[in-house]
Amino acid sequence: MILCPCKKCGNIYWHFREVVYKHLIVDGFIRGYKKWIFHGECTSSGTSSTINPTYPDTDYHQYVRQDDMEDMLRDAFNMRSHGEQSFPPDFIISEDCKITGNVFCETGTSAPNEEPNEEAAKFYNLLNEMNEELYEGSKYSKLSFCIRLFHLKCLGGWTENSFTMLLEFLREMFPFAKIPQSCQDMKRLIKDLGLGYDKIHSCPNDCMLYWGDQKNQQSCHVCSKSRWMNSNTEDVNTDEGGAQLRKKPVKVLRYFPLIPRLQRLFMSSKIAESMTWHNDQRTDDGLLRHPADSLAWKSFDSKFPSFASDPRNVRLGLAADGFNPFKIMSTLYTTWPVVLVPYNLPLWICMKQSSFILSMIIPGEKGPRNDIDIYLQPLIEELKQLWSGVETYDVLRKENFNLRAALLWTINDFPAYANLSGWSTKGRYAYLCCAAQTCSKWLYNGKKFSYMGHRRWLDENHKFRFQRTLFDGTEKYRGAPE
């Protein structure tokens, strides 16, 4: 996808090339856009990297770079397009801007009302380092060099030892370049930018996670299965002293911490403003357009008024399902991604793919089924912490506040509904909402249950309630369950 330079989009909105081509034919180019700074053309070093002020309908500022780091970081930090910028609204990347101490400021402007907390200040410092040149006059940043080189390491299967030796060689050949000293330094840079995740070992039979107090156990306390594979693999990432043996876990859960991802939503002024849209700008006329219009949302607010008092508190939905990543149905392997959806955002943004928060990836030859709660433990612990609140910096209001979050509901198909709820969706009482009042009938010829209780939701005098032959041979007088 590329920025669209048509008159309506104004180099703000991202589209596929085919869509941009149609926009340019219908609307034409934006006036004054002669130097293609948003599409790879270099600018003179003395000029500011901002959009031409004659461009209509936009005050958007974007740093001009020759790599795709800005685009990648927007995806990684959930700061993707929709006219949103990665930096505070008064920040234009130029020589006049700097970060001093814990305060993010611009020369000639007043300091914020309140200093960012430690995590927020760290994030802004990293964004500043993102624009650091690899060497003077280079069109690539230090960050893009690290990520591209690390990508080659992953594709080629290089060991950490050989990769560190390569970095040392590059530093010797190019002493003027800002090259990390070791593979660990490069990993630390990528992890600090929020691209990392936690690897948590699990029992192959989904009995337990080697996490928390049980982190150092060597076997499952339920089924006694070993944590490691039978054969040890030789660790080639060792010093010259000799090879060591490294154990390989049988099953690994990839968990993406939720709290730092929610905190970074408020490190973008545009997203921070959108996070209160449901309270400030939503049209409340009784029609159902957004989850905030639903009875579940309103019931939650009335039950927990302290949570609802701050519109910045995040309401989440959880979606989970399994699929075969190899697209070969005969392959005995399944992956279960667990995705969180922040519903504070406007209705045209909250269900965009760029707004989804990947929480974890559960691997294995089979799905977790009813044992999915074992893998949800890290997420539940973070949700408990978020219910009490975590200190977060709001860049829009220039203050720290107590961020809270709550999980309102889950999104899944009927089999996954059984796994997440712990209620069997098969048999006589298959529907969790109706429970023991489920209207089920055994079909003797079909050898399965049929559920014919849907007439309970009709009006009391509806004609379908009294038509026996068209349904199950009975008249329905019962009302809907409460």
C-alpha positions as CSV (number, residue, x, y, z in Angstrom):
1,M,0.0,0.0,0.0
2,I,1.1,3.6,-0.7
3,L,0.0,7.1,0.2
4,C,-2.5,8.4,-2.2
5,P,-1.5,11.9,-3.7
6,C,-4.9,12.7,-5.1
7,K,-6.8,15.9,-4.1
8,K,-9.1,14.2,-1.7
9,C,-6.6,11.9,0.1
10,G,-3.9,14.5,0.3
11,N,-1.0,12.1,1.1
12,I,-2.8,11.0,4.3
13,Y,-4.7,7.8,3.4
14,W,-3.1,4.5,2.4
15,H,-4.5,2.5,-0.6
16,F,-3.4,-0.2,-2.9
17,R,-1.8,0.9,-6.1
18,E,-4.8,0.1,-8.2
19,V,-7.0,2.3,-6.0
20,V,-4.5,5.1,-6.2
21,Y,-4.5,4.9,-9.9
22,K,-8.3,5.3,-10.1
23,H,-8.2,8.2,-7.6
24,L,-5.6,10.1,-9.7
25,I,-7.7,9.6,-12.9
26,V,-10.9,10.8,-11.3
27,D,-9.6,13.5,-8.9
28,G,-6.1,14.4,-10.2
29,F,-2.9,15.2,-8.3
30,I,-2.8,17.4,-5.2
31,R,-1.8,21.0,-6.0
32,G,1.8,21.8,-5.4
33,Y,3.0,18.2,-5.1
34,K,6.0,18.5,-7.3
35,K,8.8,16.9,-5.2
36,W,7.6,13.4,-4.3
37,I,8.8,13.3,-0.7
38,F,6.1,10.8,0.3
39,H,7.0,8.4,-2.5
40,G,10.8,8.1,-2.3
41,E,12.2,11.3,-3.7
42,C,15.0,12.8,-1.6
43,T,14.7,16.3,-0.1
44,S,17.5,18.8,0.5
45,S,19.0,18.4,4.0
46,G,18.3,22.0,5.0
47,T,14.5,21.8,4.5
48,S,12.0,20.7,7.0
49,S,10.4,17.3,6.5
50,T,6.8,18.5,6.5
51,I,4.1,18.5,4.0
52,N,3.6,21.7,1.9
53,P,1.4,24.1,3.8
54,T,-0.6,24.8,0.6
55,Y,-1.9,21.2,0.6
56,P,-5.6,21.4,1.4
57,D,-7.4,19.9,4.3
58,T,-4.5,18.5,6.2
59,D,-2.0,19.4,8.9
60,Y,-0.4,16.0,8.8
61,H,3.4,15.8,9.3
62,Q,5.4,12.9,8.2
63,Y,9.1,12.1,8.3
64,V,10.7,11.5,4.9
65,R,12.8,8.4,4.9
66,Q,14.1,6.0,2.3
67,D,13.0,2.8,4.1
68,D,9.7,1.5,5.3
69,M,10.4,1.8,9.0
70,E,7.6,4.4,9.6
71,D,5.1,2.1,7.9
72,M,6.3,-0.9,9.9
73,L,6.3,0.9,13.2
74,R,2.7,2.1,12.6
75,D,1.7,-1.6,12.3
76,A,3.7,-2.7,15.3
77,F,2.5,0.1,17.5
78,N,-1.1,0.1,16.3
79,M,-0.7,3.6,14.9
80,R,-1.7,2.8,11.3
81,S,-3.1,5.4,8.9
82,H,-6.6,6.7,9.4
83,G,-4.8,10.1,9.4
84,E,-3.0,9.1,12.6
85,Q,0.6,10.0,13.4
86,S,3.2,8.3,15.5
87,F,4.3,11.5,17.3
88,P,2.6,14.2,19.4
89,P,0.7,16.7,17.3
90,D,3.2,19.5,17.9
91,F,6.2,17.4,16.9
92,I,7.8,17.8,13.5
93,I,11.0,15.9,13.0
94,S,13.7,18.4,12.4
95,E,16.9,19.7,14.0
96,D,14.8,21.9,16.3
97,C,13.2,19.0,18.0
98,K,14.7,17.0,20.8
99,I,13.9,14.9,23.8
100,T,15.4,16.0,27.1
101,G,15.2,13.8,30.2
102,N,11.7,12.5,30.6
103,V,10.1,15.4,28.9
104,F,9.2,15.3,25.2
105,C,9.3,18.8,23.9
106,E,10.0,21.1,21.0
107,T,12.4,24.0,21.1
108,G,10.5,27.2,21.6
109,T,7.4,25.6,23.0
110,S,6.4,25.1,26.6
111,A,6.9,21.8,28.4
112,P,3.9,19.5,29.0
113,N,1.8,19.9,32.1
114,E,3.0,16.6,33.4
115,E,6.0,14.5,32.6
116,P,5.5,11.2,30.8
117,N,5.9,8.1,32.9
118,E,9.0,5.9,32.5
119,E,7.5,3.7,29.8
120,A,6.2,6.6,27.7
121,A,9.5,8.5,27.9
122,K,11.3,5.4,26.9
123,F,9.0,5.0,23.9
124,Y,9.5,8.5,22.7
125,N,13.3,8.2,23.0
126,L,13.2,5.1,20.9
127,L,11.1,6.9,18.3
128,N,13.8,9.6,18.2
129,E,16.5,7.0,17.7
130,M,14.4,5.5,14.9
131,N,15.4,8.6,12.8
132,E,19.1,8.3,13.6
133,E,21.1,7.9,10.4
134,L,23.3,4.8,10.0
135,Y,26.1,7.2,9.1
136,E,26.2,10.8,8.0
137,G,24.5,11.2,4.7
138,S,23.0,7.7,4.7
139,K,19.5,7.3,3.3
140,Y,18.9,4.4,5.7
141,S,18.4,4.6,9.5
142,K,20.2,2.6,12.1
143,L,16.9,0.8,12.9
144,S,16.3,-0.2,9.3
145,F,19.8,-1.6,9.1
146,C,19.3,-3.7,12.3
147,I,16.0,-5.1,11.2
148,R,17.1,-5.9,7.7
149,L,20.2,-7.6,8.9
150,F,18.4,-9.5,11.6
151,H,15.9,-10.6,8.9
152,L,18.7,-12.1,6.9
153,K,19.9,-13.9,10.1
154,C,16.5,-15.5,10.6
155,L,16.1,-16.5,6.9
156,G,19.7,-17.9,6.7
157,G,19.6,-19.6,10.1
158,W,22.7,-17.9,11.3
159,T,23.8,-18.7,14.8
160,E,24.1,-15.9,17.4
161,N,27.9,-16.5,17.5
162,S,28.4,-16.1,13.8
163,F,26.1,-13.1,13.7
164,T,28.1,-11.4,16.4
165,M,31.3,-12.1,14.5
166,L,29.7,-10.5,11.4
167,L,28.8,-7.4,13.3
168,E,32.3,-7.1,14.7
169,F,33.7,-7.4,11.1
170,L,31.3,-4.7,9.9
171,R,32.3,-2.4,12.7
172,E,35.9,-2.9,11.9
173,M,35.4,-2.2,8.2
174,F,33.0,0.7,8.7
175,P,34.0,2.4,12.0
176,F,32.0,5.5,11.1
177,A,28.7,3.6,11.0
178,K,26.5,3.1,14.1
179,I,26.5,-0.7,14.1
180,P,25.4,-2.7,17.2
181,Q,28.2,-4.5,19.0
182,S,26.6,-7.9,19.3
183,C,23.5,-9.9,18.4
184,Q,22.2,-9.4,21.9
185,D,22.3,-5.6,21.5
186,M,20.4,-5.9,18.3
187,K,17.8,-8.1,19.9
188,R,17.5,-5.6,22.8
189,L,16.8,-2.8,20.3
190,I,14.1,-4.7,18.5
191,K,12.5,-5.9,21.8
192,D,12.5,-2.3,23.2
193,L,10.5,-1.2,20.2
194,G,7.7,-3.5,21.2
195,L,8.3,-6.2,18.6
196,G,9.0,-8.9,21.1
197,Y,6.9,-11.6,22.8
198,D,7.2,-14.0,25.7
199,K,7.9,-17.7,25.1
200,I,6.2,-19.9,27.7
201,H,6.8,-23.6,27.7
202,S,3.7,-25.8,28.1
203,C,2.9,-29.5,28.7
204,P,2.4,-31.4,25.4
205,N,-1.0,-32.7,26.8
206,D,-2.1,-29.1,27.6
207,C,-2.1,-29.8,31.4
208,M,-0.1,-26.8,32.6
209,L,2.2,-23.9,31.7
210,Y,5.7,-23.7,32.9
211,W,5.0,-20.2,34.1
212,G,5.0,-18.2,37.4
213,D,5.8,-20.4,40.4
214,Q,6.1,-23.5,38.1
215,K,8.6,-21.9,35.7
216,N,11.5,-24.1,36.7
217,Q,9.7,-27.5,36.8
218,Q,11.1,-30.1,34.5
219,S,8.0,-32.3,34.1
220,C,4.2,-31.9,34.2
221,H,2.8,-32.4,37.7
222,V,-0.4,-33.7,36.2
223,C,0.6,-36.3,33.6
224,S,4.3,-36.5,34.4
225,K,5.3,-35.8,30.8
226,S,8.7,-34.3,30.3
227,R,9.0,-30.6,29.5
228,W,11.7,-31.4,26.9
229,M,12.0,-33.5,23.8
230,N,13.8,-36.8,24.2
231,S,16.8,-36.0,22.1
232,N,18.9,-33.0,23.1
233,T,20.2,-30.8,20.3
234,E,23.7,-29.5,20.2
235,D,23.9,-25.8,20.9
236,V,26.2,-24.2,18.3
237,N,25.8,-20.8,19.9
238,T,28.7,-21.4,22.3
239,D,32.1,-20.0,22.9
240,E,35.3,-21.6,21.8
241,G,35.4,-23.6,25.1
242,G,33.4,-26.3,23.5
243,A,29.9,-27.3,22.5
244,Q,27.1,-27.4,25.0
245,L,23.8,-29.3,25.0
246,R,20.6,-27.2,24.8
247,K,17.3,-28.8,25.6
248,K,14.4,-28.1,23.2
249,P,10.9,-27.7,24.7
250,V,8.1,-29.9,23.3
251,K,5.5,-27.1,23.1
252,V,5.9,-23.3,23.3
253,L,3.2,-20.6,23.7
254,R,3.9,-17.3,22.2
255,Y,2.4,-14.6,24.4
256,F,2.2,-10.9,23.5
257,P,1.9,-8.8,26.7
258,L,-1.3,-6.7,26.7
259,I,-0.5,-3.8,29.1
260,P,2.3,-2.1,27.0
261,R,0.2,-2.4,23.9
262,L,-2.8,-0.6,25.6
263,Q,-0.4,2.0,27.0
264,R,0.9,2.8,23.6
265,L,-2.5,3.6,22.3
266,F,-2.3,6.7,24.4
267,M,1.1,7.7,23.2
268,S,-0.4,8.8,19.9
269,S,-2.5,12.0,20.2
270,K,-4.9,10.9,17.4
271,I,-5.5,7.5,18.8
272,A,-5.8,8.9,22.3
273,E,-8.5,11.2,21.1
274,S,-10.2,8.3,19.3
275,M,-10.2,6.2,22.5
276,T,-12.8,8.5,24.0
277,W,-14.9,8.7,20.8
278,H,-17.6,6.4,22.2
279,N,-18.3,8.9,25.0
280,D,-17.5,12.3,23.3
281,Q,-18.6,12.0,19.7
282,R,-20.9,9.0,19.4
283,T,-24.5,9.7,18.3
284,D,-26.8,8.4,21.1
285,D,-30.2,8.2,19.5
286,G,-31.2,4.6,20.5
287,L,-30.0,3.0,17.3
288,L,-27.5,0.2,17.4
289,R,-24.4,1.3,15.4
290,H,-21.5,0.6,17.8
291,P,-21.0,-1.8,20.7
292,A,-21.4,1.2,23.0
293,D,-25.1,1.2,21.9
294,S,-25.7,-2.3,23.1
295,L,-27.5,-3.4,26.2
296,A,-24.4,-5.3,27.4
297,W,-22.2,-2.2,27.3
298,K,-24.9,-0.1,29.1
299,S,-25.5,-2.8,31.7
300,F,-21.8,-3.0,32.4
301,D,-21.6,0.8,32.9
302,S,-24.5,0.8,35.3
303,K,-23.0,-2.1,37.3
304,F,-19.5,-0.6,37.5
305,P,-19.9,3.2,37.5
306,S,-16.4,3.8,38.7
307,F,-15.0,2.1,35.6
308,A,-17.4,4.0,33.3
309,S,-16.5,7.4,34.9
310,D,-13.3,7.6,32.8
311,P,-14.1,7.1,29.1
312,R,-10.4,6.2,28.5
313,N,-10.8,2.9,30.2
314,V,-10.7,0.2,27.6
315,R,-13.5,-2.3,26.7
316,L,-12.2,-5.4,25.0
317,G,-13.6,-8.3,23.1
318,L,-11.8,-11.6,22.7
319,A,-11.9,-13.7,19.5
320,A,-10.3,-17.1,19.2
321,D,-10.4,-19.9,16.7
322,G,-8.1,-22.6,15.2
323,F,-6.9,-23.0,11.7
324,N,-4.3,-25.0,9.7
325,P,-1.5,-22.5,8.7
326,F,-0.2,-24.8,6.0
327,K,-3.4,-25.0,4.1
328,I,-3.0,-28.8,3.8
329,M,-5.9,-30.4,5.6
330,S,-4.1,-33.8,5.9
331,T,-1.4,-32.1,8.0
332,L,-1.9,-32.8,11.7
333,Y,-1.2,-29.3,12.9
334,T,-3.3,-26.4,14.1
335,T,-2.7,-22.9,15.3
336,W,-5.0,-21.0,17.7
337,P,-4.6,-17.2,17.6
338,V,-6.3,-15.2,20.4
339,V,-7.1,-11.7,19.3
340,L,-8.4,-8.7,21.4
341,V,-10.5,-6.0,19.9
342,P,-10.5,-2.5,21.6
343,Y,-14.1,-1.2,21.3
344,N,-13.3,2.4,22.5
345,L,-12.4,3.3,18.9
346,P,-14.9,4.7,16.4
347,L,-17.0,2.1,14.5
348,W,-15.0,2.6,11.2
349,I,-11.7,1.9,13.0
350,C,-12.3,-0.6,15.8
351,M,-12.9,-3.6,13.5
352,K,-10.1,-2.8,11.1
353,Q,-7.3,-5.4,11.1
354,S,-4.8,-2.7,12.1
355,S,-6.7,-2.2,15.3
356,F,-6.7,-5.8,16.4
357,I,-4.3,-6.8,19.3
358,L,-2.8,-10.2,18.9
359,S,-2.6,-11.7,22.4
360,M,-1.2,-15.2,21.9
361,I,-0.5,-18.0,19.5
362,I,-1.3,-21.5,20.7
363,P,0.5,-24.1,18.6
364,G,0.2,-27.9,18.5
365,E,-0.9,-30.9,16.6
366,K,-4.4,-30.5,17.9
367,G,-6.4,-27.6,19.3
368,P,-6.4,-26.9,23.1
369,R,-10.2,-27.7,23.3
370,N,-11.4,-27.4,26.8
371,D,-7.9,-26.8,28.1
372,I,-7.7,-23.4,26.5
373,D,-8.1,-21.9,29.9
374,I,-4.6,-23.2,30.7
375,Y,-3.1,-21.0,28.0
376,L,-5.3,-18.0,28.9
377,Q,-3.6,-17.7,32.4
378,P,-1.1,-15.0,31.4
379,L,-3.8,-12.9,29.8
380,I,-6.2,-13.3,32.8
381,E,-3.4,-12.2,35.1
382,E,-2.9,-9.0,33.0
383,L,-6.7,-8.4,32.9
384,K,-6.8,-8.6,36.7
385,Q,-4.0,-6.1,36.9
386,L,-5.7,-3.9,34.4
387,W,-9.0,-4.0,36.4
388,S,-7.1,-2.4,39.3
389,G,-5.4,-0.1,36.9
390,V,-1.9,0.7,35.6
391,E,-0.2,4.1,35.4
392,T,-0.3,5.3,31.8
393,Y,0.7,8.6,30.1
394,D,-1.9,10.4,27.9
395,V,0.0,12.4,25.4
396,L,-3.2,14.3,24.3
397,R,-4.0,15.6,27.8
398,K,-0.3,15.7,28.9
399,E,-1.0,13.7,32.1
400,N,-0.6,10.3,33.7
401,F,-3.8,8.5,34.6
402,N,-4.9,5.1,35.9
403,L,-5.7,3.0,32.9
404,R,-8.2,0.2,33.4
405,A,-9.6,-2.4,31.1
406,A,-12.3,-5.0,31.1
407,L,-13.3,-8.0,28.8
408,L,-16.9,-7.6,27.8
409,W,-17.5,-10.6,25.7
410,T,-16.0,-13.3,23.4
411,I,-16.4,-13.7,19.6
412,N,-16.2,-17.3,18.3
413,D,-18.1,-20.1,16.5
414,F,-20.2,-22.6,18.4
415,P,-17.5,-25.2,19.0
416,A,-15.0,-22.6,20.2
417,Y,-17.8,-21.2,22.3
418,A,-17.9,-24.5,24.2
419,N,-14.1,-24.3,24.8
420,L,-14.1,-20.8,26.1
421,S,-17.2,-21.0,28.3
422,G,-16.6,-24.6,29.6
423,W,-20.2,-25.5,28.7
424,S,-20.9,-28.3,26.4
425,T,-22.6,-27.2,23.2
426,K,-23.7,-30.7,22.4
427,G,-26.6,-32.8,23.8
428,R,-29.8,-31.9,25.5
429,Y,-28.7,-28.6,27.1
430,A,-26.5,-27.2,24.4
431,Y,-27.3,-23.5,24.8
432,L,-25.6,-21.7,27.7
433,C,-28.1,-18.9,27.9
434,C,-31.1,-21.2,28.3
435,A,-29.2,-23.8,30.3
436,A,-31.7,-26.3,31.8
437,Q,-34.6,-24.5,30.0
438,T,-33.2,-25.4,26.6
439,C,-36.0,-26.8,24.4
440,S,-34.5,-29.9,22.8
441,K,-36.0,-32.9,21.2
442,W,-34.3,-36.2,20.2
443,L,-34.8,-37.3,16.6
444,Y,-35.0,-41.0,16.7
445,N,-34.4,-41.5,13.0
446,G,-31.6,-38.8,12.7
447,K,-30.0,-39.9,16.0
448,K,-29.4,-36.4,17.1
449,F,-30.9,-33.5,19.0
450,S,-33.0,-30.8,17.4
451,Y,-33.7,-27.4,19.1
452,M,-37.2,-26.1,18.4
453,G,-37.7,-23.5,21.2
454,H,-37.3,-20.4,19.0
455,R,-41.1,-19.7,19.2
456,R,-40.7,-18.6,22.8
457,W,-39.4,-15.2,21.6
458,L,-42.6,-14.4,19.6
459,D,-45.4,-12.2,20.8
460,E,-47.9,-14.0,23.0
461,N,-50.7,-14.0,20.3
462,H,-48.4,-14.7,17.3
463,K,-50.0,-17.3,14.9
464,F,-46.8,-19.4,14.8
465,R,-47.2,-20.3,18.5
466,F,-50.4,-22.2,17.7
467,Q,-49.3,-24.0,14.4
468,R,-48.4,-27.5,15.4
469,T,-47.9,-29.2,12.0
470,L,-45.3,-26.7,10.8
471,F,-43.1,-27.2,13.9
472,D,-42.7,-29.9,16.5
473,G,-46.4,-30.9,16.9
474,T,-47.0,-28.8,19.9
475,E,-48.3,-25.3,20.8
476,K,-45.9,-23.0,22.5
477,Y,-47.1,-20.9,25.4
478,R,-43.8,-20.4,27.3
479,G,-42.2,-16.9,27.3
480,A,-38.6,-16.0,26.5
481,P,-36.1,-16.8,29.3
482,E,-35.1,-13.9,31.5
